[in-house]
């Protein structure tokens, strides 16, 4: 029986990564994710792992790239401005099929922005995590426990598909304390063999080359097409979402991460007032759970997207339902967290015509 | 008949893309010979740069990774920390190492990262067609310093060996040249020594190799070698800048 303990989000995430077999960590301090690095610096040297504080986020992501290319299960973590710097490495990793996990404990932007919780990096994470034709797998946990559970999942999928993965958290999840159960892997988790890795051929095989450069256009197109087949398979097999009271809902709130929890409280309150509200919470932001949302649109009358941004997910919701229902938006940005009451008011307004 | 000269095992049997007269071929060979002689190829991971040597991953027979521009020391760090008994080298040009990758280079040295950097300095960006590099000499004409490098505008060249040898983390720092047979032999010894030091786990090693770029310097291969002697060597003196394996005089004294 695993122990249930009270832990801060960032620290729980770090311990979950270790239990998932990640003992190589490359970081750089930035608020509000610094506890991830601090925790790793305490734990990893004791278990024969590597904690390395890089000279920059650029260096850290390239160390992650090197570790991943050598076949290690490795991770880096940062917050919004630092993730911008990591986009170089993310693109190269995507282009060279190198697995690895990037944590973004989001804060307000653009620029230096603020240090309060935010979800303003949705576009970056899901549309353009680096230059070129690429996607990364993006998970959005809404509780400390879910963040813990998704870490192992993210590593496993990243290894299986050789696609970098990201946990898109926010300052709220990173900084809050909640009771969690972390699955302990006795004697370390058994990791998949990586025959493609560059770690010395030992004169037993031809040399492995890890590379994203293809000077012949036809070669580059072929490699990208092959990669998009994997993206397609991910979309079919590995989208995840939570549906809460959506079956008979007239108004469906779409919210992810910490905002998903706030929206859930608002949905419950609306139900208590006799309003048929529901919550659709994407857990994978890429691939986006389009089909599930499309199914809900058959019965729902209106959608309300709630985010800690200016509404970056709204278009994905509209596209998923082919614009067949109205999609409204409510949110705050800059580090202000929407309250359940604000969301409830918006739900009641939308449901006004129905009551 | 006795074999007196053959392709090192650590070099693949493919034609390279380098320009006629370019000294990358010699330097590749020296690295490969060192790996052969020390029997390191099987556990070596090489990191290719962005620049003329970008396709070095096709030329070395060991496992290879192609790095983003300037990031080779960071990639090397990730590999070495994950596979501690591997031998890791980067092969980088002057723009890659001393401009865009300055931070990665300096901090890998400061950490005493147990890797070997082969730094090829020909004072110009070759792959992109001959632009001013951080090591371009004062008054040297390039595509982006058409009137000669004006130090009042473009500042001074970076002397990498001198800079890195001041860091406590560096172990073996040497500048060599491949302009003549004698210097090629010295370069070979330095490269081999760097790999030996790495395999003994003794820290950060960097060999700066003064090299030519006949194409972008706009001279014949033969004249390029002379230009190197006349211009690069005086500005970038050859020699060992740091060697932690050297027994110090006071250590030899009794008592």
Interface residues (C-beta under 8 A of the other chain):
Chain A: X24 X26 X50 X52 X54 X55 X56 X58 X59 X60 X62 X63 X64 X65 X66 X67 X68 X69 X70 X71 X72 X74 X88 X89 X92 X96 X197 X198 X199 X200 X201 X202 X203 X204 X207 X208 X209 X210 X211 X212 X213
Chain B: X12 X41 X42 X43 X44 X45 X47 X48 X54 X55 X57 X58 X60 X61 X62 X63 X64 X65 X66 X67 X68 X71 X74 X75 X76 X77 X78 X79 X80 X81 X82 X83 X86 X87 X103 X104 X106 X107
